[in-house]
Amino acid sequence: MFQPVTGGQENLWYGSTIRGMRIMSIQSAVSYGHVGNSAAVFPLQRIGHEVMPVNTVLFSNSTAYGDWTGPLVSGDDVREIVKGIEARGALEETALIISGYQGGASIGDAILDAVARTRAKNPKMLYSCDPVLGSADTGCFVSPEVQELIRDRVIQHADIITPNQFELGFVTNTDPKTLDEVLESVKKAQNIGPKTVLVTSVLTPETPADSIQMLAVDGDEAWLITTPRLNHKANGSGDVTQALFASHFAAGKSLKDALELTTASVYDLLKNTMEAGQRELLLIESQSSFVEPKQHFEAERVR
């Protein structure tokens, strides 16, 4: 049986104790590079969690390259994997489920089934969904089927969602531009289901020049954090962001601490990757950033 880590690592996470959890991560996987589970699993393990990856694709590399090889995993196969995990008695111990890119309705239904099965065994379990839909630059890059799935059927069952500003607008049928509008859209999202919302890549007229922000909201509590904007795109950073934030928060960190820890770790990771001139995240080389980031960014209470 999995035993949580409850002490002995006081030097990490700005002096606080790591509490390990069992986490199920239902996402894509690639052999080359770091996206989906290939981005999320290692940081979670590095900070002390027991992770059960359930892979929804087995690709050679990210589809961002334009060509790839490897199979899709069917929704039925995902269900069978989860049933096998259940047979080991692990759902009772699962504290958090995270999901990311969903390639079709069958995978979405399988994820919802996994969430329902786990909640039946452990009602305190949290489900974090990254509603991967697109961006302001690209628009939606998933099929209409997936758009409807996430907006109309998935986020209603999530405790935590981690959309970017465009995705937040899509799932709430809004177009937030200012910080106040973003906060109003978050409230609409909360009315749909998730109590906790992390808005990544926030850009408003109030955002300082050459900066980017993230907004974390839980109930009526809201914190905004600002970092320098790094002119470097690396696929998988959103997967790392969701994994770290959801795990910090589910492990009992305050909303402010979860936001600050996540921001510091992801900033270090992206800065290291940019300075090395690499397209793929330097996940292994930056592993110390997940437990002891080099920089600290202070979040500001905005509600």
Beta strands, then each sheet from edge to edge (+ up, - down):
strand 1: 22-30
strand 2: 50-59
strand 3: 94-99
strand 4: 126-129
strand 5: 134-135
strand 6: 139-140
strand 7: 160-161
strand 8: 196-202
strand 9: 211-218
strand 10: 221-228
strand 11: 300-301
sheet 1: 2+ 1+ 3+ 4+ 7+ 8+ 9- 10+ 11-
sheet 2: 5+ 6-
end
